């Protein structure tokens, strides 16, 4: 049994700086839907994990506020892709870590730039050529 790099023993690694204690996660297991015959009808292989962001101490206040704003106070992730409950648990943990890491990501602010002289000249040349193309489509004047 190997554990994925996202979690080890006591914590679920979200990114390089943050980890969630596994004790703060709530699990529930139900029967998976879909095909599978008797195995699917008798095994509780669907794994659902819930993480209460609001009451967790794993994140500083500013990150907790960002997570609550983007994901809500409680994050729920389910996995029923595999026949094995163990594998579905692993998938659910991976998905939870990815959702939280994506919500924590802060995009750098966009810095507005001005068009270069070359881009302005190219735009005017293209505009002039387009104007000539359209002018050539018109009927000639009777005076010509």
C-alpha positions as CSV (number, residue, x, y, z in Angstrom):
1,X,0.0,0.0,0.0
2,X,1.6,3.2,-1.1
3,X,0.3,6.6,-0.3
4,X,0.3,9.4,-2.9
5,X,2.5,12.4,-2.3
6,X,-0.4,14.6,-1.5
7,X,-0.9,13.1,2.0
8,X,1.2,11.2,4.4
9,X,0.2,9.7,7.7
10,X,-1.3,12.6,9.6
11,X,-1.8,15.4,7.1
12,X,-3.1,16.1,3.6
13,X,-0.7,18.3,1.7
14,X,-2.5,21.1,-0.2
15,X,0.4,23.0,-1.5
16,X,4.0,23.7,-0.6
17,X,3.1,25.7,2.5
18,X,-0.2,24.3,3.7
19,X,-1.4,20.9,5.0
20,X,-4.7,19.8,6.6
21,X,-4.7,17.4,9.5
22,X,-6.6,14.3,8.5
23,X,-8.4,14.5,11.9
24,X,-10.3,17.5,10.6
25,X,-11.9,15.6,7.7
26,X,-15.2,13.8,7.9
27,X,-15.8,10.7,5.9
28,X,-19.0,8.9,4.7
29,X,-19.3,5.9,2.5
30,X,-22.3,4.8,0.5
31,X,-23.0,2.3,-2.3
32,X,-21.8,3.4,-5.7
33,X,-24.4,3.9,-8.4
34,X,-24.1,2.4,-11.9
35,X,-23.1,-1.0,-13.2
36,X,-21.2,-3.5,-11.1
37,X,-23.6,-6.2,-10.3
38,X,-23.6,-7.7,-6.9
39,X,-20.3,-6.0,-5.9
40,X,-21.9,-2.6,-6.4
41,X,-25.0,-3.6,-4.5
42,X,-23.2,-4.9,-1.4
43,X,-20.1,-2.6,-1.1
44,X,-20.0,0.9,0.2
45,X,-17.3,2.0,-2.1
46,X,-18.4,5.6,-2.8
47,X,-16.3,7.9,-0.6
48,X,-17.3,11.4,0.4
49,X,-15.1,13.7,2.4
50,X,-16.2,16.9,4.1
51,X,-13.9,19.6,5.3
52,X,-15.2,22.4,7.5
53,X,-13.1,25.4,6.5
54,X,-14.7,27.8,9.0
55,X,-13.7,25.8,12.1
56,X,-10.3,24.6,10.8
57,X,-7.1,25.9,12.2
58,X,-5.0,24.8,9.3
59,X,-5.1,28.1,7.5
60,X,-4.4,31.7,8.6
61,X,-7.4,34.0,8.7
62,X,-6.8,35.7,5.3
63,X,-6.6,32.4,3.5
64,X,-9.6,31.0,5.4
65,X,-11.6,34.0,4.3
66,X,-10.5,33.5,0.7
67,X,-11.5,29.8,0.9
68,X,-14.9,30.6,2.4
69,X,-15.5,33.2,-0.2
70,X,-14.6,30.9,-3.1
71,X,-15.8,27.5,-1.8
72,X,-18.2,28.2,1.0
73,X,-17.8,27.2,4.7
74,X,-17.8,23.4,4.0
75,X,-16.2,21.7,1.1
76,X,-17.6,18.3,0.0
77,X,-15.9,16.0,-2.5
78,X,-17.0,12.6,-3.6
79,X,-15.4,9.8,-5.6
80,X,-17.0,6.7,-6.9
81,X,-14.8,6.0,-9.9
82,X,-13.2,2.8,-8.8
83,X,-14.5,-0.5,-7.3
84,X,-12.2,-0.1,-4.3
85,X,-13.2,2.0,-1.4
86,X,-9.5,2.6,-0.6
87,X,-8.9,4.0,-4.1
88,X,-12.0,6.2,-4.0
89,X,-10.7,7.6,-0.7
90,X,-7.4,8.4,-2.4
91,X,-9.2,10.1,-5.3
92,X,-11.4,12.1,-2.9
93,X,-8.4,13.3,-1.0
94,X,-6.6,14.3,-4.3
95,X,-9.7,16.2,-5.5
96,X,-10.1,18.0,-2.2
97,X,-6.5,19.1,-2.2
98,X,-6.7,20.3,-5.8
99,X,-9.9,22.3,-5.1
100,X,-8.4,23.9,-2.0
101,X,-5.1,24.7,-3.8
102,X,-7.0,26.2,-6.7
103,X,-9.1,28.4,-4.4
104,X,-6.0,29.6,-2.5
105,X,-4.2,30.6,-5.8
106,X,-4.0,34.4,-6.2
107,X,-3.5,35.6,-9.7
108,X,-1.1,38.5,-10.0
109,X,-2.7,41.8,-10.9
110,X,-2.6,42.7,-14.6
111,X,-0.4,45.6,-15.5
112,X,-1.9,47.7,-18.3
113,X,0.6,48.5,-21.1
114,X,0.4,50.9,-23.9
115,X,0.6,49.8,-27.6
116,X,4.0,50.1,-29.2
117,X,4.7,52.4,-32.1
118,X,5.1,49.4,-34.4
119,X,1.7,48.0,-33.4
120,X,0.1,51.3,-34.1
121,X,1.7,51.6,-37.5
122,X,0.7,48.0,-38.4
123,X,-2.9,48.7,-37.3
124,X,-3.0,51.8,-39.5
125,X,-1.5,50.0,-42.5
126,X,-4.0,47.1,-42.2
127,X,-6.8,49.7,-41.8
128,X,-5.7,51.5,-45.0
129,X,-5.5,48.2,-46.9
130,X,-8.9,47.1,-45.7
131,X,-10.3,50.5,-46.7
132,X,-8.8,50.1,-50.2
133,X,-10.3,46.6,-50.6
134,X,-13.7,47.8,-49.7
135,X,-13.5,50.8,-51.9
136,X,-12.6,48.6,-54.8
137,X,-15.9,46.7,-54.4
138,X,-18.0,49.8,-55.1
139,X,-19.4,50.5,-58.6
140,X,-17.4,53.0,-60.5
141,X,-18.8,56.5,-60.8
142,X,-20.5,57.6,-64.0
143,X,-18.0,60.4,-64.2
144,X,-15.0,58.1,-64.6
